[in-house]
Amino acid sequence: MKVEMIKLAGILGLLAAVGPVAIDMYLPAMPVIAQDLQAPVALSQWTLMAFFLSFGVSQLFYGPASDMFGRRLPLYFGLTLFAAASIGCALAPTIGWLIALRFIQGIGAASVMSIPRAIIRDLYTGNAATRLMSTVMLVISVSPMLAPLIGSALMVPFGWQAVFYCSAITAVTSLLLTRFALQETLPPERRVPFRMGAMLKAFGILLRDPSYMGQTLIGGAGMASFFAFLSTASFLYTGYYGLTPTEFSLAFALNALGFFSSSQFAANLGGRFGALTVVRVSVAGFAAASLLMLALFLIGLGSFWLLVFMLIVANAFLGLVIPTAMVLSLEEHGEIAGSAAALGGTLQMLVGAVAIAIVSLVFDGTPLPVVASIAGCGVIALTLSFLTLGRRSA
């Protein structure tokens, strides 16, 4: 990989990690926040769902905005809003205020979700884009491995509020990085003036494209399995399995290891066997692993280490699916890459928010509802691959 591509991957990865940091660093603090603000478990899970809802829907606006104003200006706005909302979260006196401020925080974080995808599409296509996307995910992989540990380390001496102050510092650092290290990739002559009709037309084209929708929703089903786990992980690991916040952080890092390790092979496998083949086979592997995990828990063989191991296996398949599906979904829509990236991110976040809502209703403190939800996501992804990927090859 060329030096300039490695540098770009590092910058985009650090920017794209802002949202995951706001999620992963917050997870060890969720039980403490619920206790401190005297909120039930289900209501504390709404602090995640509110973030994901705004995180998803706001991408619909950042995409067209980045097509109109260039890639950097919307990043400035989003990161500034995220930093301000993070400070507000630290000062929240009630769970209601925290939910509202997390919603605003998600609006800011959405800028660093969709725009880096569009930047990649501005510069690269095909296998090179997949390779860059995978490298960006390697940088992001630091987040789920280190962010929970940082969150638990901050929480013990300084309280849960320190987690949000740290998020604000991360946003300010990313803002400086955008200003001084990231070049504009969309020159003025390629920018598209904002027109509501044009935006709706672009979304109409995308929503009617079976290939785009199939790749997007397959990735969405995979991400929904993450979100179902995220919303319950801290309560499950610390409450049901009795782990300390630090032990939870280490276990969470293990769960993420499979995804980010396998994602580094996505480009090579795509170049050798074809991207569509990689997606089809990996989706089948994810569905098989998640259904096997559910079967083992149903017959009473479920244990903490089995859960960790099976999640590593299932997530390893998703590490091949998600970056490859992201690139394929944008491949034929370069002229509206910002809108395509935004709509794709929105749909995936909304699917994830629905998963959190469902799990919060059925979660009883045991692993079975979580395992069943992940298996359901696997079945949905496999069904979508049969229904839509054949049309792409045709």
Buried (B, 14 or more C-beta within 10 A) or exposed (E): EEEEBEEBBBBBBBBBBBBBBBBBBBBBBBBBBBEEBEBEBBBBBBBBBBBBBBBBBBBBBBBBBBBBBBBBBBBBBBBBBBBBBBBBBBEBEEBEBBBBBBBBBBBBBBBBBBBBBBBBBBBBBBBBBBBBBBBBBBBBBBBBBBBBBBBBBBBBEEBBBBBBBBBBEBBBBBBEBBEEEBEEBBEEEEBBEEEEEBBEEBBEBBEEBEBBBBBBBBBBBBBBBBBBBBBBBBBBBBBBBEBEBBBBBBBBBBBBBBBBBBBBBBBBBBBEEEBBBBBBBBBBBBBBBBBBBBEBBEEEEBEBEBBBBBBBBBBBBBBBBBBBBBBBBBBEBEEBBBBBBBBBBBBBBBBBBBBBBBBBEEBEEBBBBBBBBBBBBBBBBBBBBEBBBEEBEE
